[in-house]
Amino acid sequence: MTLPELSGVGTALVTPFDAQGQVDIAAVRRLAARQIENGVDILIPCGTTGEAVTLDDTEYAAILTAVVETADGRVPVVAGAGSNSTEKTIATAKTAVRCGVDAVLIVGPYYNKPTQEGYVQHFRAVAEAVDCGVVAYNVPGRTGGNMTAETQLRIAEMENVIATKEASGNFSQIYDIIRGKPEGFSVLSGDDDLALAQMAIGMDGVISVASNEIPAEFSRMIHLAMEGKFDQARDLHYQYLDLLRGNFMESSPIPVKTAMAMMGLIEERFRLPLVPISEQNRKKLEQILRSLDLLRS
């Protein structure tokens, strides 16, 4: 088993749907290629931003296969594969491995709210069951539970767990993870608007929503930070800050998919329970895109 090293910018890819509401595989390939061509380091299909919970098994495998084939070894592919059932998570992760991904992104189980020991046992079961890298994902705002620094560091010691995506926004917790992490283990930001500050305290990269829209610009910002050029990176951070925030004016991925449709990249299609953006926020988003010269001409 060859484990990828994860750093830089990973894009949490949106899932494009066509006018009939079906997955648009040609658009999946086109979007994945656009990311690579614009300097993104990692592709993450079928996560939260990809509306993974609305996909059936056939669609899931088709998307992963298309992204893996498009990447063609140029960048790692990390597939979202988490759920609140350990058994289902393992089955989904095994499907992802058969599709050729390099790693799986496993969110902390949601709704059933396990104890800290429950998180550890969940990740241990998944890591022992799959022949690929595993990325833990802590996002209390969606799962209803926080994996503490101690818990994430216990998970980090598992043989094929290669990274954590930290979206708690808790800097004190993140300090402890970075300080205590084992060698070769990556700590990745899950918050676009905090990513630059988190790079400054020692994070290794970010799994981003905004890089769907601005892959070149967001990659440049993070790569500048990786080189210690924070003055230049900060200029880009503030230039695009309204967009980074605007992507979360409603539940993600509603704003980012709306923006990408305005940019002419995809159809503006969602699957219930997600619905189109409100007219008030549509106008705000359009104004942000116009100010950055990102609207389709």
C-alpha positions in Angstrom: 0.0 0.0 0.0 1.5 3.3 -1.1 0.2 6.2 1.0 0.0 9.7 -0.5 1.5 12.8 1.2 -1.2 15.4 1.4 -0.4 19.1 1.4 -1.3 22.3 -0.4 -4.8 22.8 -1.8 -7.4 20.0 -2.1 -10.7 20.9 -3.8 -13.9 19.5 -2.3 -15.4 19.0 -5.7 -19.1 19.9 -6.4 -21.2 17.3 -8.2 -22.7 18.7 -11.4 -26.2 17.6 -12.3 -27.8 18.0 -15.7 -31.2 19.5 -16.6 -32.8 16.1 -15.8 -31.2 16.0 -12.4 -28.7 13.2 -13.3 -25.0 13.3 -12.6 -23.2 15.0 -15.5 -20.1 12.8 -15.9 -18.7 14.9 -18.7 -18.9 17.9 -16.5 -17.2 16.0 -13.6 -14.3 15.3 -15.9 -14.2 18.8 -17.1 -14.2 20.3 -13.6 -11.5 17.9 -12.4 -9.3 18.7 -15.3 -9.8 22.5 -14.7 -8.6 22.0 -11.1 -5.4 20.2 -12.1 -4.6 22.7 -14.8 -4.9 25.5 -12.3 -2.5 24.1 -9.8 -4.7 22.3 -7.2 -2.8 19.5 -5.4 -5.6 17.1 -4.4 -9.0 16.3 -5.6 -11.8 15.3 -3.2 -15.0 14.1 -4.9 -18.1 12.9 -3.2 -17.8 14.8 0.1 -20.2 17.2 1.7 -19.7 19.8 -1.1 -20.4 17.0 -3.6 -23.8 16.2 -2.1 -22.6 12.7 -1.5 -25.5 11.7 0.7 -27.9 12.1 -2.2 -25.9 9.9 -4.6 -26.7 6.2 -5.2 -24.0 3.6 -5.3 -23.8 3.6 -9.1 -23.5 7.4 -9.3 -20.9 7.4 -6.5 -18.7 4.8 -8.4 -19.1 6.6 -11.7 -18.0 9.9 -10.2 -14.9 8.5 -8.5 -13.9 6.5 -11.6 -14.2 9.7 -13.8 -12.1 11.8 -11.3 -9.4 9.0 -11.0 -9.2 8.6 -14.8 -9.0 12.4 -15.3 -6.3 12.8 -12.6 -4.3 9.9 -14.1 -1.8 9.9 -11.3 -1.0 13.6 -11.5 -2.6 14.5 -8.1 -4.0 12.3 -5.3 -7.7 11.6 -5.3 -9.3 11.4 -1.9 -12.9 10.2 -1.9 -15.5 11.1 0.7 -16.7 7.9 2.2 -18.0 8.6 5.7 -21.4 8.0 7.3 -22.7 7.5 10.8 -22.6 3.7 10.4 -19.2 2.1 10.7 -20.3 -0.9 8.6 -21.7 1.3 5.9 -18.6 3.5 6.0 -16.3 0.5 5.5 -18.5 -0.7 2.5 -18.4 2.7 0.9 -14.6 3.0 1.4 -14.0 -0.4 -0.2 -16.0 0.8 -3.2 -13.8 3.9 -3.4 -10.7 1.7 -3.3 -12.0 -0.4 -6.1 -12.5 2.8 -8.1 -8.7 3.5 -7.7 -8.7 6.4 -5.2 -5.5 7.1 -3.1 -7.3 7.7 0.2 -10.7 8.1 1.7 -12.1 11.1 3.7 -14.0 9.8 6.8 -16.2 12.3 8.7 -16.8 11.8 12.4 -20.1 9.9 12.7 -23.0 12.3 12.9 -26.5 12.2 14.6 -25.7 9.2 16.9 -23.0 11.3 18.6 -20.4 8.7 19.7 -18.1 9.2 22.7 -14.5 10.0 22.1 -13.7 6.3 22.5 -16.4 5.6 19.9 -14.7 7.9 17.4 -11.4 6.0 18.0 -13.0 2.6 17.5 -14.8 3.8 14.4 -11.7 5.0 12.7 -9.7 2.0 13.8 -12.3 -0.3 12.2 -12.2 1.6 8.9 -8.4 2.0 8.8 -8.0 -1.8 9.4 -10.6 -2.6 6.7 -9.3 -0.6 3.7 -6.1 -0.8 1.7 -5.6 2.9 1.2 -4.9 6.1 3.1 -7.5 7.4 5.6 -8.1 11.1 6.3 -10.1 11.9 9.4 -12.6 14.8 9.2 -13.7 16.8 12.2 -16.6 19.2 11.5 -18.7 19.7 14.6 -21.0 22.2 12.9 -22.3 19.3 10.7 -21.9 16.3 12.9 -23.0 17.6 16.2 -19.9 16.3 18.0 -16.3 17.3 18.3 -13.3 15.0 18.1 -10.9 16.4 20.6 -7.2 16.9 20.0 -6.4 13.9 22.1 -8.8 11.7 20.1 -7.4 12.9 16.7 -3.9 12.2 17.9 -4.8 8.7 18.9 -6.4 8.2 15.4 -3.2 9.7 13.8 -1.2 6.9 15.3 -3.1 4.3 13.2 -0.9 2.9 10.4 -2.7 4.2 7.3 -4.3 7.3 8.8 -2.4 10.0 6.9 -4.1 13.3 7.8 -6.9 15.1 9.5 -9.2 17.7 8.1 -9.9 20.1 11.0 -13.0 22.3 10.6 -13.8 23.0 14.2 -12.4 26.5 14.0 -10.9 25.9 17.5 -7.4 27.3 17.3 -6.5 26.0 20.8 -7.5 22.5 19.7 -5.6 22.8 16.5 -2.4 24.0 18.3 -2.5 20.7 20.3 -2.9 18.6 17.2 -0.1 20.3 15.3 2.2 20.1 18.3 1.5 16.5 19.0 1.1 15.0 15.5 3.4 12.1 14.4 6.0 12.7 11.6 4.5 12.6 8.2 0.9 13.2 9.4 -0.8 16.2 7.7 -3.2 18.7 9.4 -5.5 20.3 6.8 -7.8 23.2 7.3 -11.5 22.8 6.5 -12.3 26.5 6.7 -11.4 28.7 3.7 -11.6 32.0 5.5 -9.3 30.7 8.3 -6.9 28.8 6.1 -4.2 31.4 5.7 -4.1 32.0 9.5 -4.0 28.3 10.1 -1.1 27.9 7.6 0.8 30.4 9.7 0.5 28.2 12.8 1.7 25.1 11.0 -1.1 23.5 9.1 -0.1 21.7 5.9 -2.8 22.8 3.6 -6.6 23.1 3.1 -9.5 21.2 1.7 -11.3 24.1 0.0 -14.8 25.0 -1.3 -13.6 28.2 -2.9 -11.1 26.5 -5.1 -14.0 25.2 -7.1 -14.5 28.8 -8.3 -10.9 30.2 -8.1 -8.5 27.2 -8.3 -5.5 29.2 -9.6 -5.9 32.1 -7.2 -6.6 30.0 -4.1 -3.8 27.7 -4.9 -1.4 30.6 -5.3 -2.4 32.0 -1.9 -1.8 28.7 -0.1 1.4 28.0 -2.0 2.8 31.4 -1.1 2.0 30.7 2.5 3.8 27.4 2.2 6.8 29.3 1.0 6.6 31.7 3.9 5.5 34.6 1.7 2.7 35.7 3.9 2.6 39.4 2.8 1.7 38.3 -0.8 -0.6 35.6 0.5 -2.4 38.1 2.7 -3.1 40.3 -0.2 -4.9 37.5 -2.0 -6.7 36.5 1.2 -8.3 39.9 1.5 -9.0 40.2 -2.2 -11.1 37.1 -2.1 -12.4 37.2 1.5 -15.9 38.2 0.5 -16.2 35.2 -1.7 -14.7 32.8 0.9 -17.4 34.0 3.3 -20.1 34.2 0.6 -19.8 30.5 -0.1 -21.4 30.0 3.3 -24.1 32.6 3.3 -26.5 29.6 3.0 -25.8 25.9 3.5 -22.9 24.7 1.4 -22.8 23.8 -1.5 -25.8 26.0 -2.4 -23.8 29.3 -2.9 -20.7 27.7 -4.6 -22.8 25.8 -7.1 -24.9 29.0 -7.7 -21.7 31.0 -8.3 -20.3 28.3 -10.6 -23.5 28.4 -12.7 -23.1 32.2 -12.9 -19.6 31.7 -14.1 -20.8 29.3 -16.8 -19.1 26.2 -15.4 -22.1 24.1 -14.5 -25.9 23.9 -14.5 -27.5 25.4 -11.4 -29.0 22.1 -10.1 -29.3 20.7 -6.6 -30.9 17.6 -5.1 -33.4 17.9 -2.3 -33.3 18.7 0.5 -31.0 21.5 -0.9 -32.9 24.2 -2.8 -31.9 27.2 -4.9 -30.4 30.2 -3.1 -32.7 33.0 -1.9 -33.1 35.9 -4.2 -31.6 38.2 -1.6 -28.5 36.1 -1.3 -28.3 35.6 -5.1 -28.0 39.3 -5.5 -25.2 39.5 -2.9 -23.4 36.6 -4.5 -23.7 38.1 -8.0 -22.3 41.4 -6.6 -19.3 39.6 -5.1 -18.6 37.8 -8.4 -18.9 41.0 -10.4 -16.5 42.8 -8.1 -13.9 40.0 -8.8 -14.6 39.9 -12.5 -15.8 36.3 -12.3 -19.2 36.5 -13.9 -19.7 34.8 -17.3 -19.3 37.4 -20.0 
